[in-house]
């Protein structure tokens, strides 16, 4: 019975392959599960301590921060194995996270002080901490997954991984929502939720350690064989990673897809922040709204990941998934432009985020499979960390220029989506050509 269910949901997964993807799903369960409560707190803490009008500046600050972070990350990748890199980042972010939790408890620096001001350092620091955590850890973990997976195996196993991610988001958001239900206890519940999330970081490292012990080396080999790797450069430095991004059309195409997706999400997310601040005056209500909103995202994403992610990749292919997502985003934005309200912007953001995690992101990650390790870890680091911040900063800059004028926002988004669909078609064709010819991109 269990085998039939697994085959219906994710294809012919069995034996060590099933063990491998189950453990990878468990790892991302704790990774995304720990992140979503922190993401929710990041938005509510920043809005309450600093103010929503400073969100564009926060995204610009995160862009500036990621330049040295990518430099350090690129150097460490040359020194340590991918497993040790996961252990290092877990230790680093656990230490920083515990320090910030102390700051949240502080009666003057923390959330007990309800005065909003751009000088509230804890609000800025917590925002940058969460932004950097998700970018570094998710990028590294997916690089690890892509490095040990073939395209055929990904069509089966990535659905299970995405389900693990969204299921983790649902459970931990339910916990965060429960702890935050009493809005009068906002100053007490927030540090508790943050502490639980930070403690889950250690489970990520434990799962990776267990994976190496239980899965044989023959099941840890990806698309790029040793012979292929020997034909590629041994190491790619920090700026060489950027050079690869610029000079390889395939890699540039991945960057463009991610850039447009982050740009649209940032533009519409700013619209939602303005409407939420106008709708709810109480800080506890804002925090509760974001927990309930993010929980809705995860419930939708979890359901789609269970029955849709693997099915669409196996039935329609990667190219279809890349094109379908921006089309759906365009339809949802049209509904907001025609009927602007809190409910319509919520609809836009539910589509933009829930289907991104379960339809678009898995397809984007599969694109890295027929690439060298240097592209998976170095060029991908530029895209996922610095490039994504650049997209968000660009979206924030545009938001600052056009403000909340819905007609201008809508026209800007429709223009971006048109180019986005064209780029998705191109990169989808390139992926099919590379994998059909059994080649790889270095």
C-alpha positions in Angstrom: 0.0 0.0 0.0 2.8 2.4 1.0 4.7 1.6 -2.2 1.6 2.4 -4.3 1.1 5.8 -2.6 4.8 6.7 -3.1 4.7 5.7 -6.7 1.5 7.7 -7.3 2.9 10.8 -5.7 6.6 10.8 -6.7 7.1 8.0 -9.2 9.3 4.9 -8.8 11.2 5.8 -5.7 12.6 2.7 -3.8 15.6 1.4 -1.9 18.5 3.6 -1.1 17.2 6.3 -3.5 14.0 6.5 -1.3 16.2 6.7 1.8 18.3 9.4 0.3 15.4 11.7 -0.7 13.6 11.0 2.5 16.6 12.2 4.5 17.1 15.2 2.2 13.4 16.0 2.7 13.9 15.8 6.5 16.8 18.2 6.3 14.9 20.8 4.4 11.9 20.2 6.7 14.0 21.7 9.5 15.7 24.3 7.3 12.4 25.8 5.9 10.5 25.0 9.1 13.0 27.1 11.1 13.0 29.8 8.5 9.3 30.6 8.2 8.7 31.7 11.8 11.8 33.8 11.6 10.7 35.3 8.3 7.3 36.2 9.8 9.0 37.7 12.9 11.4 39.6 10.6 8.6 41.4 8.9 6.6 42.2 12.0 9.6 43.2 14.1 11.0 45.5 11.5 7.6 47.1 10.8 7.0 47.6 14.5 10.5 48.7 15.6 11.7 50.6 12.5 8.6 51.2 10.3 7.3 49.9 6.9 8.6 52.9 5.0 12.2 51.8 5.7 11.7 48.3 4.1 13.3 49.5 0.8 16.4 50.7 2.7 16.5 47.4 4.5 16.6 45.5 1.2 19.4 47.8 0.0 21.3 47.2 3.2 21.0 43.4 2.7 22.5 43.9 -0.8 25.5 45.7 0.6 25.9 43.0 3.3 25.9 40.1 0.8 29.0 41.3 -1.1 31.4 40.4 1.8 29.3 37.4 2.7 29.6 35.9 -0.9 33.4 36.6 -0.8 33.8 34.7 2.5 31.5 31.9 1.4 33.4 31.5 -1.9 36.7 31.2 0.0 35.3 28.6 2.4 33.8 26.5 -0.4 37.4 26.0 -1.7 38.6 24.9 1.7 35.9 22.7 3.1 33.6 20.0 1.8 30.0 20.7 1.2 29.0 18.7 4.4 31.4 20.7 6.5 30.2 23.9 5.0 26.7 23.1 6.3 28.1 22.4 9.8 30.0 25.7 9.7 27.0 27.8 8.7 24.8 26.1 11.3 27.2 26.9 14.0 27.6 30.5 12.8 23.9 31.3 12.5 23.0 29.6 15.8 25.5 31.8 17.6 24.2 35.0 15.9 20.6 34.0 16.4 21.0 33.5 20.2 22.6 36.9 20.5 19.7 38.6 18.7 17.2 36.7 20.9 18.9 38.4 23.9 18.5 41.7 22.1 14.7 41.1 21.6 14.3 40.4 25.3 16.1 43.6 26.3 13.6 46.2 27.7 15.2 49.1 25.8 16.7 47.6 22.7 14.0 44.9 22.2 10.3 44.7 21.4 9.1 45.9 24.8 10.0 49.3 23.6 7.2 50.1 21.1 8.6 53.3 19.8 9.2 53.0 16.0 12.5 54.6 14.8 15.1 54.1 12.1 17.7 54.0 14.9 16.3 50.7 16.3 19.4 48.6 15.7 17.8 45.2 16.8 15.1 45.6 14.1 17.7 46.1 11.4 20.0 43.4 12.7 17.3 40.8 12.9 16.1 41.6 9.4 19.6 41.2 8.0 20.2 38.0 10.0 17.1 36.3 8.6 17.7 37.5 5.1 21.3 36.2 5.1 20.3 32.9 6.8 17.8 31.9 4.2 20.0 32.9 1.3 23.2 31.2 2.4 21.6 28.1 3.9 19.0 27.4 1.2 21.6 28.0 -1.5 24.1 25.7 0.1 21.6 23.0 0.8 20.2 23.0 -2.7 23.7 23.0 -4.1 24.4 19.9 -2.0 21.1 18.3 -3.3 21.8 19.2 -7.0 25.4 17.8 -6.7 24.2 14.3 -5.8 21.1 14.0 -8.1 20.5 13.2 -11.8 17.8 14.8 -13.9 15.8 11.6 -14.0 16.0 11.1 -10.3 15.1 14.8 -9.6 11.7 14.4 -11.3 10.8 11.8 -8.7 12.7 12.9 -5.6 12.4 16.7 -5.8 8.6 16.5 -5.2 9.3 14.7 -1.9 11.9 17.3 -0.9 9.6 20.1 -1.6 6.8 18.4 0.4 9.2 18.1 3.3 10.0 21.8 3.0 6.4 23.0 3.0 5.3 20.5 5.6 8.0 21.9 7.9 6.8 25.4 7.2 3.2 24.4 8.1 4.1 22.7 11.4 6.4 25.5 12.6 4.1 28.2 11.5 1.2 26.5 13.4 3.4 26.5 16.5 4.4 30.2 15.9 0.7 31.1 15.3 -0.3 29.3 18.5 2.3 31.1 20.5 1.4 34.4 19.0 -2.4 34.0 19.2 -2.7 36.3 22.3 -1.6 39.6 20.8 -1.2 41.1 24.3 1.8 38.7 24.9 3.6 39.9 21.8 6.8 40.9 23.7 7.0 37.5 25.3 6.0 35.2 22.5 8.3 36.6 19.8 11.6 35.7 21.5 10.2 32.2 22.4 9.3 31.6 18.7 12.7 32.8 17.6 14.5 30.6 20.1 12.7 27.4 19.0 13.6 28.2 15.3 17.2 28.8 16.1 17.4 25.5 18.0 16.2 23.7 14.8 19.3 24.8 13.0 21.2 21.9 14.7 18.8 19.3 13.2 19.9 20.3 9.7 23.5 19.4 10.5 22.4 16.1 12.2 20.4 15.0 9.1 23.3 15.7 6.8 25.6 13.6 9.1 23.0 10.8 9.1 22.7 10.9 5.3 26.4 10.3 4.8 26.2 7.3 7.2 23.2 5.6 5.7 23.4 6.2 1.9 26.2 4.5 -0.1 28.6 6.5 -2.3 26.9 5.0 -5.5 23.7 6.8 -4.6 25.5 10.1 -3.9 26.7 10.7 -7.4 25.0 13.3 -9.6 24.7 14.1 -13.3 28.3 15.5 -13.6 30.6 12.5 -13.6 34.2 12.5 -12.5 35.4 12.6 -16.1 33.4 15.7 -16.8 34.7 17.4 -13.6 38.3 16.6 -14.6 37.7 18.6 -17.9 36.5 21.6 -15.9 38.7 24.1 -14.0 39.7 22.9 -10.6 38.6 26.0 -8.8 36.7 29.1 -9.6 37.6 32.2 -7.5 35.2 34.8 -6.2 35.2 37.1 -9.2 35.6 34.2 -11.6 32.2 33.0 -10.3 30.8 36.3 -11.4 32.6 36.0 -14.8 31.0 32.5 -15.3 27.6 34.1 -14.5 28.1 36.8 -17.2 29.8 34.7 -19.9 27.7 31.5 -19.8 24.3 32.2 -21.5 22.8 29.2 -19.7 23.8 30.5 -16.3 22.9 34.1 -17.2 19.5 32.7 -18.1 19.0 31.2 -14.6 19.9 34.5 -13.1 17.4 36.3 -15.3 14.6 33.9 -14.2 15.3 34.4 -10.5 15.8 38.2 -10.9 12.4 38.7 -12.5 10.7 36.4 -9.9 12.2 38.3 -7.0 11.6 41.7 -8.6 7.8 41.0 -9.1 7.5 39.6 -5.5 9.3 42.6 -4.0 7.1 45.1 -5.9 3.9 43.4 -4.8 5.2 42.6 -1.3 5.8 46.3 -0.7 2.2 47.0 -1.8 1.0 44.5 0.8 3.1 46.0 3.6 1.6 49.4 3.0 -2.0 48.0 3.0 -1.3 45.9 6.1 0.1 48.9 8.1 -3.0 51.0 7.2 -5.4 48.2 8.1 -3.9 47.1 11.5 -2.7 49.7 14.0 -1.8 47.3 16.8 1.7 45.7 16.6 0.3 42.4 17.9 -2.3 42.3 15.2 0.3 42.9 12.5 2.4 40.0 13.9 -0.7 37.8 14.0 -1.7 38.7 10.4 1.7 37.8 9.1 1.7 34.4 10.9 -1.7 33.6 9.5 -0.8 34.8 6.0 2.4 32.8 5.9 0.6 29.7 7.4 -1.9 30.0 4.5 1.0 30.0 2.1 2.5 26.9 3.6 -0.8 25.0 3.7 -1.4 25.7 0.0 2.3 24.9 -0.9 2.2 21.7 1.2 -0.9 20.5 -0.6 0.5 21.3 -4.0 3.9 19.8 -3.2 2.2 16.5 -2.2 0.2 16.1 -5.4 1.6 18.6 -7.9 5.3 19.2 -7.9 6.5 15.8 -9.0 3.5 15.3 -11.2 3.9 18.4 -13.2 7.7 17.8 -13.7 7.1 14.2 -14.8 4.0 14.9 -16.9 4.7 18.3 -18.5 8.5 18.8 -18.0 10.7 21.6 -16.7 10.0 24.1 -19.5 6.2 24.0 -18.8 6.8 24.7 -15.1 9.1 27.7 -15.9 6.5 29.3 -18.2 3.3 28.5 -16.2 4.4 30.3 -13.1 4.8 33.9 -14.6 1.6 33.4 -16.5 -0.3 32.7 -13.2 1.4 35.7 -11.5 0.2 37.9 -14.3 -3.4 36.8 -13.9 -3.3 37.4 -10.2 -1.8 40.9 -10.5 -4.5 41.8 -13.0 -7.1 41.0 -10.3 -5.4 43.3 -7.9 -5.1 46.2 -10.4 -8.9 45.8 -11.2 -10.0 45.4 -7.6 -7.3 46.8 -5.2 -7.8 45.7 -1.6 -6.2 43.7 1.2 -7.9 40.5 0.0 -6.8 40.9 -3.6 -3.2 41.6 -2.7 -3.2 38.6 -0.4 -4.4 36.5 -3.4 -1.4 37.9 -5.5 1.1 37.1 -2.8 -0.3 33.6 -2.1 0.2 32.7 -5.8 3.6 34.5 -5.9 4.9 32.6 -2.9 3.1 29.3 -2.6 3.6 28.3 -6.2 7.1 29.7 -6.3 8.1 27.2 -3.6 6.4 24.2 -5.1 6.3 24.7 -8.9 8.9 27.3 -9.8 11.7 26.8 -7.4 12.0 23.0 -7.9 12.2 23.7 -11.7 14.9 26.3 -11.2 16.9 24.0 -9.1 16.8 21.2 -11.7 18.4 23.6 -14.1 21.6 23.4 -12.1 21.9 19.6 -12.4 23.7 19.6 -15.8 26.3 22.0 -14.6 29.8 21.7 -13.1 30.4 21.9 -9.3 31.9 25.3 -9.7 28.7 26.6 -11.2 26.6 24.8 -8.6 28.5 26.4 -5.7 30.2 29.5 -7.0 28.0 31.0 -9.7 24.9 29.8 -7.8 26.2 31.7 -4.8 26.3 34.9 -6.8 22.7 34.3 -8.1 21.1 33.1 -4.8 22.9 35.5 -2.5 24.1 38.6 -4.2 21.9 38.4 -7.3 18.7 37.8 -5.4 19.5 40.8 -3.1 20.1 42.9 -6.2 16.7 42.0 -7.5 15.1 42.9 -4.2 17.0 46.1 -4.0 15.9 46.9 -7.6 12.3 46.2 -6.7 12.6 48.3 -3.6 14.1 51.2 -5.6 11.2 51.0 -8.1 8.8 50.9 -5.2 10.3 54.0 -3.7 10.0 55.8 -7.1 6.5 54.9 -8.0 5.1 54.5 -4.5 1.6 52.9 -4.0 0.2 54.1 -7.3 -1.5 50.9 -8.4 -1.9 51.6 -12.1 1.8 52.3 -12.5 2.7 49.3 -10.4 0.5 47.1 -12.6 1.9 48.4 -15.9 5.4 47.9 -14.6 4.7 44.3 -13.6 3.0 43.3 -16.8 6.0 44.6 -18.8 8.4 42.6 -16.7 6.3 39.4 -16.9 6.2 39.6 -20.7 10.0 39.6 -20.8 10.1 36.9 -18.1 8.0 34.5 -20.1 10.2 34.9 -23.1 13.3 34.2 -21.0 11.7 31.1 -19.4 11.0 29.7 -22.9 14.6 30.2 -23.9 16.2 28.7 -20.8 13.7 25.8 -20.9 14.8 25.0 -24.5 18.5 25.2 -23.5 18.0 22.8 -20.6 16.3 20.2 -22.8 19.0 20.5 -25.4 21.8 20.0 -22.9 20.2 17.0 -21.1 19.0 15.3 -24.3 22.6 15.4 -25.6 24.0 14.1 -22.3 26.4 17.1 -22.1 27.1 19.5 -19.2 27.9 23.1 -18.8 31.1 24.2 -17.2 
